[in-house]
Amino acid sequence: MMRKIIFTISTFILSLLTMMFSSCGEAEFEYSSAPCYLIIDNSLHQDATLASALTQYSGTYVTITIITKSGARYFSFTNNVGKHTESIFNAYDERRNLILGYNGGLIVGYGNSIDGILYAFDRECPNCFDPNMLPLKSRPLSVSENGIATCSYCKRQYNLNIGGFICKGDKGKKMTKYNCPPTKPYGILSVN
């Protein structure tokens, strides 16, 4: 009787372990595991370009990079309708170890679809950029007014409004997506 119970429990545990490890393929993960860490408190920065991308259903996307001018660091915001602004780091920003995706740039914004999802994508083309290649060759995407990101190297186009899937060009990987909880236009943007 005791052997039968032990055998049943062992079989059950083995079945659970098999299911756990066999069902976790790379395709099941929605967000990238690549390092990314960004926090911007727009209630302090009061940046209208960033706020435009953080307005739900706007279809506006902002490319975020970090630049240095005269020894001071700035957030650089360029949205897909042509507006560009810069906001100097405050004391909170200076204390953070920010990582903006694979190569120092993110594309963030609410899609114009009815689900109103806040997306955060890596700025590099997922099919042309290789973070392990030496020397590192940037393949940044440019974003059009209608939310289509285009790679100038491979000519693929990605629709940001539906999760960064390829909408024109050769088959390949969809855009690299990071976790980004919803926020308000002058709230705290957090990407990881």
Long-range contacts (C-beta under 8 A, 24 or more apart in sequence): 30-177, 31-177, 31-178, 31-179, 32-122, 32-176, 32-177, 32-178, 34-101, 34-102, 34-122, 34-131, 34-176, 34-178, 35-99, 36-99, 36-100, 36-101, 36-106, 36-120, 36-122, 36-178, 36-191, 36-192, 37-96, 37-97, 37-98, 37-99, 37-191, 37-192, 38-64, 38-98, 38-99, 38-100, 38-106, 38-189, 38-190, 38-191, 38-192, 39-96, 39-98, 39-188, 39-189, 39-190, 39-191, 40-64, 40-75, 40-93, 40-188, 40-189, 41-92, 41-188, 41-189, 42-185, 42-186, 42-187, 42-188, 42-189, 43-186, 43-187, 43-188, 44-90, 44-92, 45-75, 45-87, 45-90, 46-186, 47-75, 47-77, 47-85, 47-87, 48-83, 48-85, 49-77, 49-78, 49-79, 49-83, 49-84, 49-85, 50-75, 50-77, 50-85, 50-87, 50-185, 50-189, 51-185, 51-186, 52-79, 52-81, 52-83, 52-185, 53-77, 53-79, 53-108, 53-109, 53-110, 54-108, 54-109, 54-110, 54-118, 54-183, 54-184, 54-185, 54-186, 54-187, 54-189, 55-110, 55-185, 56-110, 56-116, 56-118, 56-182, 57-110, 57-111, 57-112, 57-114, 57-116, 58-109, 58-110, 58-112, 59-109, 59-110, 59-111, 59-112, 59-146, 59-147, 59-161, 60-109, 60-110, 61-107, 61-108, 61-109, 61-119, 61-143, 61-147, 61-160, 62-107, 62-108, 62-109, 63-105, 63-106, 63-107, 63-123, 63-143, 64-100, 64-105, 64-106, 64-107, 64-108, 65-100, 65-104, 65-105, 65-123, 66-98, 66-100, 66-104, 79-109, 80-109, 80-143, 80-144, 80-145, 80-147, 81-145, 101-176, 101-178, 102-129, 102-131, 102-176, 103-129, 103-131, 103-136, 103-138, 103-140, 105-140, 106-178, 106-191, 107-141, 107-143, 107-149, 107-160, 108-180, 108-189, 108-191, 109-147, 109-160, 111-147, 111-160, 111-161, 111-162, 112-147, 112-161, 113-161, 113-162, 117-163, 117-182, 118-180, 118-181, 118-182, 118-183, 119-160, 119-163, 119-164, 119-177, 119-180, 120-177, 120-178, 120-179, 120-180, 120-191, 121-149, 121-160, 121-164, 121-175, 121-176, 121-177, 121-178, 122-175, 122-176, 122-177, 122-178, 124-176, 125-151, 125-153, 125-154, 125-156, 126-172, 126-173, 126-174, 126-175, 126-176, 127-151, 127-154, 127-156, 127-170, 127-172, 127-173, 128-153, 128-154, 141-175, 149-175
